[in-house]
Amino acid sequence: MNLEDDEWDARYFGLINELAEKNSSCYELQTDELLKKRFLKIQFNGANIEFKLTPQGCWFCTDDPRGQQNTNSWIRIGWGRSAKRKALPYYFAQAEASIIIDQEE
C-alpha cells in the first residue's frame, strides 16, 4: 500500500466529485450538446478538451499548452442515450480534474 498513491487518488476523485456537484448545470448543457452533435470542444483553465461520442462510449483528449500535457481517455458507457446522459456529467468532471491535476504537477 503506497500512501502517496492513496493521497493522489483521494485528491483526484475528491476533485471529480467537487466539480460534478459545482458544475452540474453546465455539465447538463454540455451533455445535451454532445448527445446532439456527437462532438464537443471546450476550453478549461487554458486547455482545450475535445469529447467525441462513440457507439458504446465517449473519449476525451486534452491539449494543454501551458502544462504541455496531453491526456487521452475513453470510457465505456453503453449503447443507450439514457446511459450516456447519466454518465457524461461525471466524465466532464473527470476531464477537468485531469487538467487541474496535470497543471499542479
PAMI-893074 format. One record per residue (C-alpha): x, y, z. Coordinates in steps of 0.2 Angstrom, whole numbers, plus 5000, padded with zeros to 4 digits. Layout:
<recs>
XYZ/...
</recs>
This chain:
<recs>
500050005000/500850164994/500250325005/500750434991/499650344978/498250344991/498450534993/498450564974/496850454972/495950544986/496450714979/495950664961/494250584965/493850714978/494150844964/493050754952/491550744965/491850934969/491750984951/490250874947/489250954961/489851134957/489651124939/488151014937/487051134927/488551174915/488850984913/487050954909/487051084895/488751004888/487850834889/486450894878/487550974866/488750824865/487250704863/486550814849/488250844839/489250694845/490750804846/491150944859/492651064861/492851164876/494151274885/494651244903/496051334913/496851374896/496751194890/495751134875/494650974879/493850884864/492450754868/491850634855/490450504857/490750334851/489350204849/489750124866/490550264875/491550434874/493350484873/494150654878/495850724873/496650874881/497950984874/498651104887/499951224880/500351294897/500651124906/501151044890/500150894895/499150784883/497850664890/496850534881/495450444889/493950334884/492550264894/491350134890/489550204894/488450084884/487350104868/485850194876/485650384876/485050374894/486550284900/487650414891/486550564898/486850484916/488750454914/489350614904/489250744918/490450644929/491550614913/491650804910/492150824928/493550694926/494250784911/494350944920/495050864936/496450794924/496850964918/496951034936/498050894942/499250904927/499451094929/499851064948/501250944944/
</recs>
